[in-house]
Amino acid sequence: MATNTADRTLDVREIDGPPFDDIMSALRTLNAGERLELIAPFEPKPLYNVLESRGYTYESEQRDGVWHVLIEEA
């Protein structure tokens, strides 16, 4: 369960089209030790393998029909 606080938030519900590039761009702007909270209308399962392969860890939970994924470098 994602209980930690995030340093930055990206709500992909506000993005037209596939959000992948926006997510990767937001992750590149994080400083060491910072976390990104991703807010999505669906569980971003395809993203999980990409995050792991690029050295990130994540915690996800669904709240009120919306997915919250807390991402940080491993």
mmCIF file of the N, C-alpha and C atoms, coordinates in Angstrom:
data_MODEL
# 
_entry.id   MODEL 
# 
loop_
_atom_site.group_PDB 
_atom_site.id 
_atom_site.type_symbol 
_atom_site.label_atom_id 
_atom_site.label_alt_id 
_atom_site.label_comp_id 
_atom_site.label_asym_id 
_atom_site.label_entity_id 
_atom_site.label_seq_id 
_atom_site.pdbx_PDB_ins_code 
_atom_site.Cartn_x 
_atom_site.Cartn_y 
_atom_site.Cartn_z 
_atom_site.occupancy 
_atom_site.B_iso_or_equiv 
_atom_site.pdbx_formal_charge 
_atom_site.auth_seq_id 
_atom_site.auth_comp_id 
_atom_site.auth_asym_id 
_atom_site.auth_atom_id 
_atom_site.pdbx_PDB_model_num 
ATOM 1   N N  . MET A 1 1  ? 0.846   -1.193 0.000   1.00 0.00 ? 1  MET A N  1 
ATOM 2   C CA . MET A 1 1  ? 0.000   0.000  0.000   1.00 0.00 ? 1  MET A CA 1 
ATOM 3   C C  . MET A 1 1  ? 0.881   1.243  0.000   1.00 0.00 ? 1  MET A C  1 
ATOM 4   N N  . ALA A 1 2  ? 0.557   2.181  -0.820  1.00 0.00 ? 2  ALA A N  1 
ATOM 5   C CA . ALA A 1 2  ? 1.347   3.406  -0.943  1.00 0.00 ? 2  ALA A CA 1 
ATOM 6   C C  . ALA A 1 2  ? 0.966   4.381  0.162   1.00 0.00 ? 2  ALA A C  1 
ATOM 7   N N  . THR A 1 3  ? 1.740   4.357  1.223   1.00 0.00 ? 3  THR A N  1 
ATOM 8   C CA . THR A 1 3  ? 1.421   5.218  2.355   1.00 0.00 ? 3  THR A CA 1 
ATOM 9   C C  . THR A 1 3  ? 2.407   6.368  2.502   1.00 0.00 ? 3  THR A C  1 
ATOM 10  N N  . ASN A 1 4  ? 3.527   6.278  1.818   1.00 0.00 ? 4  ASN A N  1 
ATOM 11  C CA . ASN A 1 4  ? 4.526   7.341  1.906   1.00 0.00 ? 4  ASN A CA 1 
ATOM 12  C C  . ASN A 1 4  ? 4.084   8.543  1.083   1.00 0.00 ? 4  ASN A C  1 
ATOM 13  N N  . THR A 1 5  ? 4.656   9.680  1.388   1.00 0.00 ? 5  THR A N  1 
ATOM 14  C CA . THR A 1 5  ? 4.310   10.875 0.628   1.00 0.00 ? 5  THR A CA 1 
ATOM 15  C C  . THR A 1 5  ? 5.220   10.993 -0.596  1.00 0.00 ? 5  THR A C  1 
ATOM 16  N N  . ALA A 1 6  ? 4.725   11.671 -1.594  1.00 0.00 ? 6  ALA A N  1 
ATOM 17  C CA . ALA A 1 6  ? 5.486   11.867 -2.828  1.00 0.00 ? 6  ALA A CA 1 
ATOM 18  C C  . ALA A 1 6  ? 6.026   13.290 -2.869  1.00 0.00 ? 6  ALA A C  1 
ATOM 19  N N  . ASP A 1 7  ? 7.143   13.453 -3.578  1.00 0.00 ? 7  ASP A N  1 
ATOM 20  C CA . ASP A 1 7  ? 7.722   14.776 -3.779  1.00 0.00 ? 7  ASP A CA 1 
ATOM 21  C C  . ASP A 1 7  ? 7.084   15.469 -4.975  1.00 0.00 ? 7  ASP A C  1 
ATOM 22  N N  . ARG A 1 8  ? 6.638   14.660 -5.935  1.00 0.00 ? 8  ARG A N  1 
ATOM 23  C CA . ARG A 1 8  ? 5.991   15.193 -7.135  1.00 0.00 ? 8  ARG A CA 1 
ATOM 24  C C  . ARG A 1 8  ? 4.816   14.294 -7.503  1.00 0.00 ? 8  ARG A C  1 
ATOM 25  N N  . THR A 1 9  ? 3.867   14.852 -8.200  1.00 0.00 ? 9  THR A N  1 
ATOM 26  C CA . THR A 1 9  ? 2.683   14.099 -8.611  1.00 0.00 ? 9  THR A CA 1 
ATOM 27  C C  . THR A 1 9  ? 2.450   14.296 -10.103 1.00 0.00 ? 9  THR A C  1 
ATOM 28  N N  . LEU A 1 10 ? 2.112   13.203 -10.779 1.00 0.00 ? 10 LEU A N  1 
ATOM 29  C CA . LEU A 1 10 ? 1.747   13.257 -12.193 1.00 0.00 ? 10 LEU A CA 1 
ATOM 30  C C  . LEU A 1 10 ? 0.396   12.564 -12.335 1.00 0.00 ? 10 LEU A C  1 
ATOM 31  N N  . ASP A 1 11 ? -0.608  13.322 -12.698 1.00 0.00 ? 11 ASP A N  1 
ATOM 32  C CA . ASP A 1 11 ? -1.953  12.789 -12.892 1.00 0.00 ? 11 ASP A CA 1 
ATOM 33  C C  . ASP A 1 11 ? -2.141  12.538 -14.384 1.00 0.00 ? 11 ASP A C  1 
ATOM 34  N N  . VAL A 1 12 ? -2.043  11.268 -14.800 1.00 0.00 ? 12 VAL A N  1 
ATOM 35  C CA . VAL A 1 12 ? -2.113  10.970 -16.232 1.00 0.00 ? 12 VAL A CA 1 
ATOM 36  C C  . VAL A 1 12 ? -3.540  11.027 -16.766 1.00 0.00 ? 12 VAL A C  1 
ATOM 37  N N  . ARG A 1 13 ? -4.515  11.203 -15.901 1.00 0.00 ? 13 ARG A N  1 
ATOM 38  C CA . ARG A 1 13 ? -5.887  11.379 -16.370 1.00 0.00 ? 13 ARG A CA 1 
ATOM 39  C C  . ARG A 1 13 ? -6.021  12.682 -17.159 1.00 0.00 ? 13 ARG A C  1 
ATOM 40  N N  . GLU A 1 14 ? -5.080  13.598 -16.975 1.00 0.00 ? 14 GLU A N  1 
ATOM 41  C CA . GLU A 1 14 ? -5.126  14.902 -17.633 1.00 0.00 ? 14 GLU A CA 1 
ATOM 42  C C  . GLU A 1 14 ? -4.332  14.935 -18.939 1.00 0.00 ? 14 GLU A C  1 
ATOM 43  N N  . ILE A 1 15 ? -3.760  13.790 -19.340 1.00 0.00 ? 15 ILE A N  1 
ATOM 44  C CA . ILE A 1 15 ? -2.911  13.735 -20.526 1.00 0.00 ? 15 ILE A CA 1 
ATOM 45  C C  . ILE A 1 15 ? -3.698  13.123 -21.679 1.00 0.00 ? 15 ILE A C  1 
ATOM 46  N N  . ASP A 1 16 ? -3.650  13.798 -22.829 1.00 0.00 ? 16 ASP A N  1 
ATOM 47  C CA . ASP A 1 16 ? -4.270  13.243 -24.035 1.00 0.00 ? 16 ASP A CA 1 
ATOM 48  C C  . ASP A 1 16 ? -3.282  12.283 -24.678 1.00 0.00 ? 16 ASP A C  1 
ATOM 49  N N  . GLY A 1 17 ? -3.724  11.092 -24.980 1.00 0.00 ? 17 GLY A N  1 
ATOM 50  C CA . GLY A 1 17 ? -2.858  10.115 -25.625 1.00 0.00 ? 17 GLY A CA 1 
ATOM 51  C C  . GLY A 1 17 ? -2.103  9.280  -24.607 1.00 0.00 ? 17 GLY A C  1 
ATOM 52  N N  . PRO A 1 18 ? -1.222  8.401  -25.087 1.00 0.00 ? 18 PRO A N  1 
ATOM 53  C CA . PRO A 1 18 ? -0.459  7.531  -24.197 1.00 0.00 ? 18 PRO A CA 1 
ATOM 54  C C  . PRO A 1 18 ? 0.443   8.341  -23.269 1.00 0.00 ? 18 PRO A C  1 
ATOM 55  N N  . PRO A 1 19 ? 0.436   8.040  -21.975 1.00 0.00 ? 19 PRO A N  1 
ATOM 56  C CA . PRO A 1 19 ? 1.202   8.840  -21.015 1.00 0.00 ? 19 PRO A CA 1 
ATOM 57  C C  . PRO A 1 19 ? 2.635   8.381  -20.789 1.00 0.00 ? 19 PRO A C  1 
ATOM 58  N N  . PHE A 1 20 ? 3.091   7.340  -21.489 1.00 0.00 ? 20 PHE A N  1 
ATOM 59  C CA . PHE A 1 20 ? 4.398   6.758  -21.194 1.00 0.00 ? 20 PHE A CA 1 
ATOM 60  C C  . PHE A 1 20 ? 5.531   7.779  -21.225 1.00 0.00 ? 20 PHE A C  1 
ATOM 61  N N  . ASP A 1 21 ? 5.621   8.562  -22.282 1.00 0.00 ? 21 ASP A N  1 
ATOM 62  C CA . ASP A 1 21 ? 6.715   9.544  -22.388 1.00 0.00 ? 21 ASP A CA 1 
ATOM 63  C C  . ASP A 1 21 ? 6.645   10.582 -21.277 1.00 0.00 ? 21 ASP A C  1 
ATOM 64  N N  . ASP A 1 22 ? 5.433   10.977 -20.896 1.00 0.00 ? 22 ASP A N  1 
ATOM 65  C CA . ASP A 1 22 ? 5.276   11.942 -19.802 1.00 0.00 ? 22 ASP A CA 1 
ATOM 66  C C  . ASP A 1 22 ? 5.759   11.342 -18.479 1.00 0.00 ? 22 ASP A C  1 
ATOM 67  N N  . ILE A 1 23 ? 5.468   10.072 -18.275 1.00 0.00 ? 23 ILE A N  1 
ATOM 68  C CA . ILE A 1 23 ? 5.892   9.399  -17.042 1.00 0.00 ? 23 ILE A CA 1 
ATOM 69  C C  . ILE A 1 23 ? 7.410   9.310  -16.994 1.00 0.00 ? 23 ILE A C  1 
ATOM 70  N N  . MET A 1 24 ? 8.025   8.871  -18.092 1.00 0.00 ? 24 MET A N  1 
ATOM 71  C CA . MET A 1 24 ? 9.484   8.742  -18.119 1.00 0.00 ? 24 MET A CA 1 
ATOM 72  C C  . MET A 1 24 ? 10.153  10.103 -17.950 1.00 0.00 ? 24 MET A C  1 
ATOM 73  N N  . SER A 1 25 ? 9.598   11.120 -18.560 1.00 0.00 ? 25 SER A N  1 
ATOM 74  C CA . SER A 1 25 ? 10.136  12.470 -18.423 1.00 0.00 ? 25 SER A CA 1 
ATOM 75  C C  . SER A 1 25 ? 10.056  12.936 -16.969 1.00 0.00 ? 25 SER A C  1 
ATOM 76  N N  . ALA A 1 26 ? 8.938   12.683 -16.318 1.00 0.00 ? 26 ALA A N  1 
ATOM 77  C CA . ALA A 1 26 ? 8.775   13.085 -14.912 1.00 0.00 ? 26 ALA A CA 1 
ATOM 78  C C  . ALA A 1 26 ? 9.766   12.344 -14.023 1.00 0.00 ? 26 ALA A C  1 
ATOM 79  N N  . LEU A 1 27 ? 10.009  11.075 -14.304 1.00 0.00 ? 27 LEU A N  1 
ATOM 80  C CA . LEU A 1 27 ? 10.963  10.308 -13.505 1.00 0.00 ? 27 LEU A CA 1 
ATOM 81  C C  . LEU A 1 27 ? 12.377  10.850 -13.669 1.00 0.00 ? 27 LEU A C  1 
ATOM 82  N N  . ARG A 1 28 ? 12.723  11.293 -14.868 1.00 0.00 ? 28 ARG A N  1 
ATOM 83  C CA . ARG A 1 28 ? 14.069  11.840 -15.109 1.00 0.00 ? 28 ARG A CA 1 
ATOM 84  C C  . ARG A 1 28 ? 14.302  13.139 -14.340 1.00 0.00 ? 28 ARG A C  1 
ATOM 85  N N  . THR A 1 29 ? 13.242  13.851 -13.987 1.00 0.00 ? 29 THR A N  1 
ATOM 86  C CA . THR A 1 29 ? 13.414  15.123 -13.279 1.00 0.00 ? 29 THR A CA 1 
ATOM 87  C C  . THR A 1 29 ? 13.554  14.949 -11.770 1.00 0.00 ? 29 THR A C  1 
ATOM 88  N N  . LEU A 1 30 ? 13.359  13.722 -11.284 1.00 0.00 ? 30 LEU A N  1 
ATOM 89  C CA . LEU A 1 30 ? 13.470  13.497 -9.845  1.00 0.00 ? 30 LEU A CA 1 
ATOM 90  C C  . LEU A 1 30 ? 14.922  13.594 -9.395  1.00 0.00 ? 30 LEU A C  1 
ATOM 91  N N  . ASN A 1 31 ? 15.120  14.177 -8.239  1.00 0.00 ? 31 ASN A N  1 
ATOM 92  C CA . ASN A 1 31 ? 16.439  14.182 -7.617  1.00 0.00 ? 31 ASN A CA 1 
ATOM 93  C C  . ASN A 1 31 ? 16.585  12.917 -6.787  1.00 0.00 ? 31 ASN A C  1 
ATOM 94  N N  . ALA A 1 32 ? 17.798  12.606 -6.387  1.00 0.00 ? 32 ALA A N  1 
ATOM 95  C CA . ALA A 1 32 ? 18.049  11.404 -5.586  1.00 0.00 ? 32 ALA A CA 1 
ATOM 96  C C  . ALA A 1 32 ? 17.150  11.405 -4.346  1.00 0.00 ? 32 ALA A C  1 
ATOM 97  N N  . GLY A 1 33 ? 16.503  10.281 -4.104  1.00 0.00 ? 33 GLY A N  1 
ATOM 98  C CA . GLY A 1 33 ? 15.666  10.142 -2.925  1.00 0.00 ? 33 GLY A CA 1 
ATOM 99  C C  . GLY A 1 33 ? 14.248  10.668 -3.067  1.00 0.00 ? 33 GLY A C  1 
ATOM 100 N N  . GLU A 1 34 ? 13.935  11.318 -4.182  1.00 0.00 ? 34 GLU A N  1 
ATOM 101 C CA . GLU A 1 34 ? 12.589  11.844 -4.375  1.00 0.00 ? 34 GLU A CA 1 
ATOM 102 C C  . GLU A 1 34 ? 11.666  10.756 -4.918  1.00 0.00 ? 34 GLU A C  1 
ATOM 103 N N  . ARG A 1 35 ? 10.365  10.935 -4.672  1.00 0.00 ? 35 ARG A N  1 
ATOM 104 C CA . ARG A 1 35 ? 9.356   9.986  -5.132  1.00 0.00 ? 35 ARG A CA 1 
ATOM 105 C C  . ARG A 1 35 ? 8.348   10.691 -6.037  1.00 0.00 ? 35 ARG A C  1 
ATOM 106 N N  . LEU A 1 36 ? 7.850   9.944  -6.992  1.00 0.00 ? 36 LEU A N  1 
ATOM 107 C CA . LEU A 1 36 ? 6.813   10.431 -7.891  1.00 0.00 ? 36 LEU A CA 1 
ATOM 108 C C  . LEU A 1 36 ? 5.537   9.646  -7.615  1.00 0.00 ? 36 LEU A C  1 
ATOM 109 N N  . GLU A 1 37 ? 4.436   10.361 -7.441  1.00 0.00 ? 37 GLU A N  1 
ATOM 110 C CA . GLU A 1 37 ? 3.152   9.693  -7.335  1.00 0.00 ? 37 GLU A CA 1 
ATOM 111 C C  . GLU A 1 37 ? 2.456   9.805  -8.683  1.00 0.00 ? 37 GLU A C  1 
ATOM 112 N N  . LEU A 1 38 ? 2.149   8.655  -9.252  1.00 0.00 ? 38 LEU A N  1 
ATOM 113 C CA . LEU A 1 38 ? 1.436   8.569  -10.518 1.00 0.00 ? 38 LEU A CA 1 
ATOM 114 C C  . LEU A 1 38 ? -0.031  8.297  -10.200 1.00 0.00 ? 38 LEU A C  1 
ATOM 115 N N  . ILE A 1 39 ? -0.921  9.092  -10.770 1.00 0.00 ? 39 ILE A N  1 
ATOM 116 C CA . ILE A 1 39 ? -2.355  8.905  -10.572 1.00 0.00 ? 39 ILE A CA 1 
ATOM 117 C C  . ILE A 1 39 ? -2.940  8.513  -11.922 1.00 0.00 ? 39 ILE A C  1 
ATOM 118 N N  . ALA A 1 40 ? -3.623  7.359  -11.960 1.00 0.00 ? 40 ALA A N  1 
ATOM 119 C CA . ALA A 1 40 ? -4.138  6.836  -13.232 1.00 0.00 ? 40 ALA A CA 1 
ATOM 120 C C  . ALA A 1 40 ? -5.542  6.270  -13.048 1.00 0.00 ? 40 ALA A C  1 
ATOM 121 N N  . PRO A 1 41 ? -6.334  6.277  -14.121 1.00 0.00 ? 41 PRO A N  1 
ATOM 122 C CA . PRO A 1 41 ? -7.690  5.743  -14.045 1.00 0.00 ? 41 PRO A CA 1 
ATOM 123 C C  . PRO A 1 41 ? -7.725  4.215  -14.116 1.00 0.00 ? 41 PRO A C  1 
ATOM 124 N N  . PHE A 1 42 ? -6.571  3.580  -14.340 1.00 0.00 ? 42 PHE A N  1 
ATOM 125 C CA . PHE A 1 42 ? -6.472  2.123  -14.438 1.00 0.00 ? 42 PHE A CA 1 
ATOM 126 C C  . PHE A 1 42 ? -5.141  1.702  -13.837 1.00 0.00 ? 42 PHE A C  1 
ATOM 127 N N  . GLU A 1 43 ? -5.016  0.429  -13.469 1.00 0.00 ? 43 GLU A N  1 
ATOM 128 C CA . GLU A 1 43 ? -3.735  -0.045 -12.947 1.00 0.00 ? 43 GLU A CA 1 
ATOM 129 C C  . GLU A 1 43 ? -2.742  -0.141 -14.108 1.00 0.00 ? 43 GLU A C  1 
ATOM 130 N N  . PRO A 1 44 ? -1.622  0.564  -14.023 1.00 0.00 ? 44 PRO A N  1 
ATOM 131 C CA . PRO A 1 44 ? -0.674  0.598  -15.149 1.00 0.00 ? 44 PRO A CA 1 
ATOM 132 C C  . PRO A 1 44 ? 0.272   -0.608 -15.148 1.00 0.00 ? 44 PRO A C  1 
ATOM 133 N N  . LYS A 1 45 ? -0.294  -1.800 -15.231 1.00 0.00 ? 45 LYS A N  1 
ATOM 134 C CA . LYS A 1 45 ? 0.507   -3.025 -15.160 1.00 0.00 ? 45 LYS A CA 1 
ATOM 135 C C  . LYS A 1 45 ? 1.652   -3.078 -16.167 1.00 0.00 ? 45 LYS A C  1 
ATOM 136 N N  . PRO A 1 46 ? 1.457   -2.666 -17.433 1.00 0.00 ? 46 PRO A N  1 
ATOM 137 C CA . PRO A 1 46 ? 2.585   -2.719 -18.376 1.00 0.00 ? 46 PRO A CA 1 
ATOM 138 C C  . PRO A 1 46 ? 3.771   -1.855 -17.935 1.00 0.00 ? 46 PRO A C  1 
ATOM 139 N N  . LEU A 1 47 ? 3.505   -0.834 -17.155 1.00 0.00 ? 47 LEU A N  1 
ATOM 140 C CA . LEU A 1 47 ? 4.563   0.069  -16.697 1.00 0.00 ? 47 LEU A CA 1 
ATOM 141 C C  . LEU A 1 47 ? 5.463   -0.591 -15.656 1.00 0.00 ? 47 LEU A C  1 
ATOM 142 N N  . TYR A 1 48 ? 4.937   -1.532 -14.893 1.00 0.00 ? 48 TYR A N  1 
ATOM 143 C CA . TYR A 1 48 ? 5.691   -2.126 -13.787 1.00 0.00 ? 48 TYR A CA 1 
ATOM 144 C C  . TYR A 1 48 ? 6.990   -2.788 -14.249 1.00 0.00 ? 48 TYR A C  1 
ATOM 145 N N  . ASN A 1 49 ? 6.939   -3.554 -15.334 1.00 0.00 ? 49 ASN A N  1 
ATOM 146 C CA . ASN A 1 49 ? 8.156   -4.204 -15.839 1.00 0.00 ? 49 ASN A CA 1 
ATOM 147 C C  . ASN A 1 49 ? 9.170   -3.178 -16.315 1.00 0.00 ? 49 ASN A C  1 
ATOM 148 N N  . VAL A 1 50 ? 8.698   -2.115 -16.945 1.00 0.00 ? 50 VAL A N  1 
ATOM 149 C CA . VAL A 1 50 ? 9.587   -1.054 -17.415 1.00 0.00 ? 50 VAL A CA 1 
ATOM 150 C C  . VAL A 1 50 ? 10.273  -0.389 -16.219 1.00 0.00 ? 50 VAL A C  1 
ATOM 151 N N  . LEU A 1 51 ? 9.495   -0.091 -15.185 1.00 0.00 ? 51 LEU A N  1 
ATOM 152 C CA . LEU A 1 51 ? 10.071  0.537  -13.988 1.00 0.00 ? 51 LEU A CA 1 
ATOM 153 C C  . LEU A 1 51 ? 11.145  -0.352 -13.372 1.00 0.00 ? 51 LEU A C  1 
ATOM 154 N N  . GLU A 1 52 ? 10.838  -1.630 -13.200 1.00 0.00 ? 52 GLU A N  1 
ATOM 155 C CA . GLU A 1 52 ? 11.807  -2.553 -12.609 1.00 0.00 ? 52 GLU A CA 1 
ATOM 156 C C  . GLU A 1 52 ? 13.069  -2.659 -13.453 1.00 0.00 ? 52 GLU A C  1 
ATOM 157 N N  . SER A 1 53 ? 12.917  -2.712 -14.776 1.00 0.00 ? 53 SER A N  1 
ATOM 158 C CA . SER A 1 53 ? 14.087  -2.851 -15.651 1.00 0.00 ? 53 SER A CA 1 
ATOM 159 C C  . SER A 1 53 ? 14.956  -1.598 -15.646 1.00 0.00 ? 53 SER A C  1 
ATOM 160 N N  . ARG A 1 54 ? 14.376  -0.460 -15.253 1.00 0.00 ? 54 ARG A N  1 
ATOM 161 C CA . ARG A 1 54 ? 15.132  0.802  -15.212 1.00 0.00 ? 54 ARG A CA 1 
ATOM 162 C C  . ARG A 1 54 ? 15.568  1.183  -13.796 1.00 0.00 ? 54 ARG A C  1 
ATOM 163 N N  . GLY A 1 55 ? 15.407  0.263  -12.856 1.00 0.00 ? 55 GLY A N  1 
ATOM 164 C CA . GLY A 1 55 ? 15.928  0.484  -11.513 1.00 0.00 ? 55 GLY A CA 1 
ATOM 165 C C  . GLY A 1 55 ? 15.000  1.228  -10.573 1.00 0.00 ? 55 GLY A C  1 
ATOM 166 N N  . TYR A 1 56 ? 13.708  1.172  -10.805 1.00 0.00 ? 56 TYR A N  1 
ATOM 167 C CA . TYR A 1 56 ? 12.741  1.825  -9.930  1.00 0.00 ? 56 TYR A CA 1 
ATOM 168 C C  . TYR A 1 56 ? 11.949  0.778  -9.157  1.00 0.00 ? 56 TYR A C  1 
ATOM 169 N N  . THR A 1 57 ? 11.491  1.165  -7.992  1.00 0.00 ? 57 THR A N  1 
ATOM 170 C CA . THR A 1 57 ? 10.548  0.349  -7.237  1.00 0.00 ? 57 THR A CA 1 
ATOM 171 C C  . THR A 1 57 ? 9.239   1.114  -7.188  1.00 0.00 ? 57 THR A C  1 
ATOM 172 N N  . TYR A 1 58 ? 8.174   0.404  -6.887  1.00 0.00 ? 58 TYR A N  1 
ATOM 173 C CA . TYR A 1 58 ? 6.863   1.047  -6.854  1.00 0.00 ? 58 TYR A CA 1 
ATOM 174 C C  . TYR A 1 58 ? 5.958   0.366  -5.846  1.00 0.00 ? 58 TYR A C  1 
ATOM 175 N N  . GLU A 1 59 ? 5.008   1.115  -5.367  1.00 0.00 ? 59 GLU A N  1 
ATOM 176 C CA . GLU A 1 59 ? 3.921   0.611  -4.532  1.00 0.00 ? 59 GLU A CA 1 
ATOM 177 C C  . GLU A 1 59 ? 2.647   1.156  -5.156  1.00 0.00 ? 59 GLU A C  1 
ATOM 178 N N  . SER A 1 60 ? 1.647   0.310  -5.300  1.00 0.00 ? 60 SER A N  1 
ATOM 179 C CA . SER A 1 60 ? 0.408   0.798  -5.904  1.00 0.00 ? 60 SER A CA 1 
ATOM 180 C C  . SER A 1 60 ? -0.796  0.398  -5.069  1.00 0.00 ? 60 SER A C  1 
ATOM 181 N N  . GLU A 1 61 ? -1.809  1.227  -5.149  1.00 0.00 ? 61 GLU A N  1 
ATOM 182 C CA . GLU A 1 61 ? -3.067  0.928  -4.487  1.00 0.00 ? 61 GLU A CA 1 
ATOM 183 C C  . GLU A 1 61 ? -4.193  1.639  -5.218  1.00 0.00 ? 61 GLU A C  1 
ATOM 184 N N  . GLN A 1 62 ? -5.359  1.075  -5.108  1.00 0.00 ? 62 GLN A N  1 
ATOM 185 C CA . GLN A 1 62 ? -6.539  1.682  -5.715  1.00 0.00 ? 62 GLN A CA 1 
ATOM 186 C C  . GLN A 1 62 ? -7.347  2.354  -4.615  1.00 0.00 ? 62 GLN A C  1 
ATOM 187 N N  . ARG A 1 63 ? -7.674  3.614  -4.851  1.00 0.00 ? 63 ARG A N  1 
ATOM 188 C CA . ARG A 1 63 ? -8.491  4.384  -3.906  1.00 0.00 ? 63 ARG A CA 1 
ATOM 189 C C  . ARG A 1 63 ? -9.612  5.051  -4.680  1.00 0.00 ? 63 ARG A C  1 
ATOM 190 N N  . ASP A 1 64 ? -10.822 4.771  -4.293  1.00 0.00 ? 64 ASP A N  1 
ATOM 191 C CA . ASP A 1 64 ? -11.994 5.395  -4.918  1.00 0.00 ? 64 ASP A CA 1 
ATOM 192 C C  . ASP A 1 64 ? -11.987 5.254  -6.442  1.00 0.00 ? 64 ASP A C  1 
ATOM 193 N N  . GLY A 1 65 ? -11.593 4.080  -6.932  1.00 0.00 ? 65 GLY A N  1 
ATOM 194 C CA . GLY A 1 65 ? -11.610 3.817  -8.361  1.00 0.00 ? 65 GLY A CA 1 
ATOM 195 C C  . GLY A 1 65 ? -10.454 4.409  -9.143  1.00 0.00 ? 65 GLY A C  1 
ATOM 196 N N  . VAL A 1 66 ? -9.482  4.985  -8.446  1.00 0.00 ? 66 VAL A N  1 
ATOM 197 C CA . VAL A 1 66 ? -8.323  5.603  -9.091  1.00 0.00 ? 66 VAL A CA 1 
ATOM 198 C C  . VAL A 1 66 ? -7.065  4.927  -8.550  1.00 0.00 ? 66 VAL A C  1 
ATOM 199 N N  . TRP A 1 67 ? -6.115  4.666  -9.429  1.00 0.00 ? 67 TRP A N  1 
ATOM 200 C CA . TRP A 1 67 ? -4.859  4.034  -9.012  1.00 0.00 ? 67 TRP A CA 1 
ATOM 201 C C  . TRP A 1 67 ? -3.811  5.085  -8.657  1.00 0.00 ? 67 TRP A C  1 
ATOM 202 N N  . HIS A 1 68 ? -3.129  4.834  -7.547  1.00 0.00 ? 68 HIS A N  1 
ATOM 203 C CA . HIS A 1 68 ? -2.035  5.682  -7.076  1.00 0.00 ? 68 HIS A CA 1 
ATOM 204 C C  . HIS A 1 68 ? -0.795  4.800  -7.017  1.00 0.00 ? 68 HIS A C  1 
ATOM 205 N N  . VAL A 1 69 ? 0.245   5.200  -7.747  1.00 0.00 ? 69 VAL A N  1 
ATOM 206 C CA . VAL A 1 69 ? 1.483   4.420  -7.792  1.00 0.00 ? 69 VAL A CA 1 
ATOM 207 C C  . VAL A 1 69 ? 2.605   5.335  -7.326  1.00 0.00 ? 69 VAL A C  1 
ATOM 208 N N  . LEU A 1 70 ? 3.244   4.942  -6.248  1.00 0.00 ? 70 LEU A N  1 
ATOM 209 C CA . LEU A 1 70 ? 4.384   5.699  -5.691  1.00 0.00 ? 70 LEU A CA 1 
ATOM 210 C C  . LEU A 1 70 ? 5.654   5.079  -6.234  1.00 0.00 ? 70 LEU A C  1 
ATOM 211 N N  . ILE A 1 71 ? 6.445   5.862  -6.956  1.00 0.00 ? 71 ILE A N  1 
ATOM 212 C CA . ILE A 1 71 ? 7.626   5.358  -7.662  1.00 0.00 ? 71 ILE A CA 1 
ATOM 213 C C  . ILE A 1 71 ? 8.876   6.043  -7.111  1.00 0.00 ? 71 ILE A C  1 
ATOM 214 N N  . GLU A 1 72 ? 9.927   5.232  -6.916  1.00 0.00 ? 72 GLU A N  1 
ATOM 215 C CA . GLU A 1 72 ? 11.218  5.785  -6.506  1.00 0.00 ? 72 GLU A CA 1 
ATOM 216 C C  . GLU A 1 72 ? 12.343  4.902  -7.037  1.00 0.00 ? 72 GLU A C  1 
ATOM 217 N N  . GLU A 1 73 ? 13.542  5.457  -7.079  1.00 0.00 ? 73 GLU A N  1 
ATOM 218 C CA . GLU A 1 73 ? 14.684  4.660  -7.516  1.00 0.00 ? 73 GLU A CA 1 
ATOM 219 C C  . GLU A 1 73 ? 14.986  3.607  -6.469  1.00 0.00 ? 73 GLU A C  1 
ATOM 220 N N  . ALA A 1 74 ? 15.386  2.443  -6.943  1.00 0.00 ? 74 ALA A N  1 
ATOM 221 C CA . ALA A 1 74 ? 15.696  1.326  -6.035  1.00 0.00 ? 74 ALA A CA 1 
ATOM 222 C C  . ALA A 1 74 ? 16.993  1.596  -5.299  1.00 0.00 ? 74 ALA A C  1 
# 
